[in-house]
Amino acid sequence: MNAVVETYDLEKTYFLESVVVRALRGVTFRVDEGDFVALMGPSGSGKSTLLNQLGCLDRPTRGDYFLAGRNVSQMDDDQLSDIRSKYLGFIFQSYNLLPQYTVVENIQVPLFYQNARLDDRTHRRCVRLAEMVGLGDRLDHRPMQLSGGQQQRVAIARALVNRPQVILADEPTGNLDSRTSDDIMQMLVKLNDAGKTIIMVTHENDIAAWAKRVVRMRDGHVETDVRNIERTQPSHEANEEFLQALSEILAEEEAEAAA
């Protein structure tokens, strides 16, 4: 299996007035294509800092980070922005939707940063992604007209619109009730089953149990890295429309990549 994420002796130090914070202290970490990793650890362990590094939202103080075989450690801001838009999809705890935009317009946002043409074809893709996550009847709704679970569904669709190699999820169920959390995690599992690589920060053991692998951090180091033998299984099958739409969308991506 090919590695899509690799870090070597990654360090991140913050200088806050007279205080030096060593957030990462030499993290060597690998994620293969198609893996599903949960990052865990207490506050201050470095898990969020590591996710920021993997998301090309910050540069390391020392060490190397390879994303899809490219060393992004010393890239400038414009290069990092380009890498983010081409290789990564993001899902946040607070959804980070634009309140003035509709569901479809929020899904389109990553395409703006790719300077992609927003034509009928891309519009149809955004509509299909909205339908895939169960929001086909709310295409013109704005975030304030949606529940928390529905907003997170928009965020999942938005994370997929640029055909990312890696989906980074930061506490994706942190603001949701248990039933809605299960629905969101089931979607992530199905995306992973379809070949998407997922790296997720969570502080909840029951959420981490959905992942294939759990990496626990402490004091800026990887403390443990174990495979999930007893991975949580969905209590009910995913919506058939979701599975069908996901299959069609991924088939289109493969056809476009081969063209």
N, C-alpha and C positions, 0 to 999 in steps of 0.2 A: 504494500500500500504506500502511495506517495504522501510525503508530508506536505501539508498546505501551510502550516504555521510551525516555525522553529525559532526558538530564542536560545542564545548562548551567553551565559554569564551576564544577564541583563541587570543593570543597576539603574536606579532612579533616586537622586538626592535632591531634596528641596532645601533652599536656604531662606528661612523666615526670620528676618532681622538677625538676632544673635543665636537662633536655634537652627540646628542642622537635623533634618529629618531624612533618614535613609529608608525610603519607602520600599524599594526593592534592593536586595543584597546578593545579586548573582543568581538570577533565576534561569535555569536551563530547562526547556519545556518544548514538547513536540505534540502536534495534533495532526493526525493523518486525515486524508480526505474521507468524508463520510462518518467521522466520529461525532459524538455528542458528549461534551465535557461540562461538568458543573464545577465552578470555582467556588470554594467555601473558605471561611475563616472568620475570626472575630474582627471587630472594628480595629483598623490600624494594621491588619495583617498584610496588606498589599494587594488584595484581590482586585479592588477597583482600579488601583494604579496599573496593575498588569493588564486589565481589560482596556484601559485607555491607551496603553502602549500597543496592544494588539489591534486596536481600532485606528491606529495612526493619528490619534488625537494629541499625542505628545511624543517627544523624542527621548530616548534613554540618555542617561548621563554617561554610561559605559555599556559595552556589550553590543551584540548584533541581533537583529530581528529580520528573519526572512519570511516574506509572505508570497506564496506561490512561486518560490524560488528566487525572488528579488530581495536584495538587502535594502530595507527601507530605513535603516537606523539613522542615516545621516542625510536623508532627503530634505529638501527645503519645503516650506509650507505649500507652495503650489504643487509640487510633486506629490506630497502627502495627500492633498485634496484630490488629486487625480486618481491616486491609488484607492482612496476610500470610495470614490464614486464608481470605480470599475470592479472592485473585488469584494466589497463589504456591504452588508445590510445590518441595520441597527434597530433593536427593539428596546425601548426604555420603560422604566417603571412608571414614569409620569406621562407616557405616551408621546409627548412633544409634538402634538398636532398643532397646526396653525389655525387659530379660532375663526379666522375670516374665510377659510377655504372649505369647500365641500369635501365629502368623502373621496370622490374621484380626484379632485385637485390636490388633496393631501397625499394621495398615493403617487401622484405625478412628481412630487417635489424632488426626489433624487435625480430625475431626468434633467431638471434644470441645470444641475451641477455637471452633468455630462455634456451639456449643450446639445442634447438630443432633439430631434425634430418632434414637436408635439402635434403630430398629424392624426388622421383618423385611425391609423394602425396602432399608434401608441395609446390613443384614447381607448380603443377597444381592449387593449391589453389591460389597462387600468380598470376598466369596467369588469372584465373577466376575473381579475384578482379580487375585486370587491365582491363579486358574486361567489367566488370560491370560499371566502371567509364568511359567507352568510349575510352580506349586506347589499344584495342586489336590489332590495326595495328601499334603500336609504342612500342612494347615490348622491342626491342633492342635499342631504342633511349636513349640518355643521357640527363640530365636536360637542357643543353644548346641548345638542339635541340627541346625543347618544349616551348610553350607559358606559360605565368604565370598561366592561367587557367588550362592548362594541368598539370603543375607541382603541382598545388593544388589538382588536381584529384589524382595524384600519392600519395600525402600526405594523402588523405582520405582513399585510399586503404591500405596504410601502417598502418594507425590508426586502421584498422579493422582486420589485419592479425592475431593478437594474441587473437582474440575473447574477446575484453575488455568489462567490465561491464559499464565503464564510458568513454566517449570521451570528452577530454578537448581541446577546440579550442581557440587560442589566436589571435584575430583579423583575422579570416580566410579569410576575403574578403578585407583586408586593402590595398593590392597591386593590386586589380583587378578593371576593369571597371564595370559599373552598370549591363550590360547584363550578363557578366561572373559571377558577384556576385550573381545575381538571380539564375543562374544555380547551383552554389555551395550551396546556401542556400536551394534550392529545394532538392538537394541530402541529406543535413543534415535533413531536415524535413521528408523525406521518411525513412531515417535511424531511426529517432525518432519514426515515426509511426510504424516501425517494432519492436520497443521495446528498442532501444538503448537510454541510458541516456546521455544527452549532457549538458555540462556547457561551455558557450562561453563568452569570454571577447570581448566587442565591445564599440566603442565610438559613433557609428552611430545609431540614432533612427530608421531609416528605416530597418537596419539589426536586431536590437533588436526586432522589430515588428514581426519577423518570430517566435520568441520563445514563449513558453507557459507562461513564467513568467519572469519578469524583476526585478532584485535586484539592487538598486542604492546605491553606497557607497559614503561616505564623511568622511574625517579625520579619517580613520581607523575603522569606524563604518558602519553597515548596516543602511542606512537612510530610505529607503522604500523597500517593498517587495510586489509586486502586480501581480495578474494574468492578462495575456493579453486577454482582452475580444474581441478585434478586431484584432485578429492575421492575419498577411498577408497570403493570399492564393496564391498558384502558378497561374501564368497567363496562363500556359499551362501544360498539363500532362507530367510527367516525361517519359523519353524514355522507351518504353515497354521492351527493352532488359535489361535495368537497373533494372526494377522492377522484371522481371523474374529471373535474376541472383541473386538479393538480396534475393528473396524468397527461392531459392534453397540453397544458402550459409547458410542462417539462419536455414533452415530445417536440413542441415547436422550438424550444431553446436548442435542443440537440440538432434539429434540422437546420436552424440558422447557423449554428456553430460549424456544421459540416459543409455549408454552402460556400 
